[in-house]
């Protein structure tokens, strides 16, 4: 699924949650702390999803390919390696312990 599809699915589920909270609020009354907390949490989720949707839209442009770098098949100049040690083999002209 694409990000857009996932966000749409989450939005539908969140809308169902808000409707269910509304029904509970009618049955239990809106005065209790627990109902107000659930209502507040559902509203925060809506706001967070709206922010996430804006971020996803802003970053979802076409995927940019990185610039390709051509690497030549010709061997490197051996003089580049004169003053280096062979990794893991110790220094030249010395014995390994």
Residue, then its C-alpha position, 0 to 999 in steps of 0.5 A: x500500500x502507498x502512504x496515501x492509502x495508509x493515511x486514508x485508512x487511518x483517517x477512516x478508522x479515526x473517523x469511526x473512533x470519533x463517531x463511537x466516542x460521540x455515541x459513548x458521550x451521549x450514553x454516559x454524559x459528557x461531564x465525566x473526566x474519563x469521557x472528556x479525556x477520551x474525546x480530547x485524545x481523539x481530537x489530538x489524534x485527528x490533529x496529529x494525523x493532519x500534521x502527518x498528512x501535510x508532512x507526507x504530502x510535502x516529502x512525497x514528491x517523485x523519488x530523486x535518483x542520486x547522481x551517478x558516478x562513473x568509475x574507471x576500469x583502468x588500474x590505479x597508479x601504483x605510486x599512490x600506494x608507495x607510502x602505505x602499509x598493506x592492511x592486516x599484513x604489517x609494514x613492508x620490510x618487517x616480519x609479522x609477530 
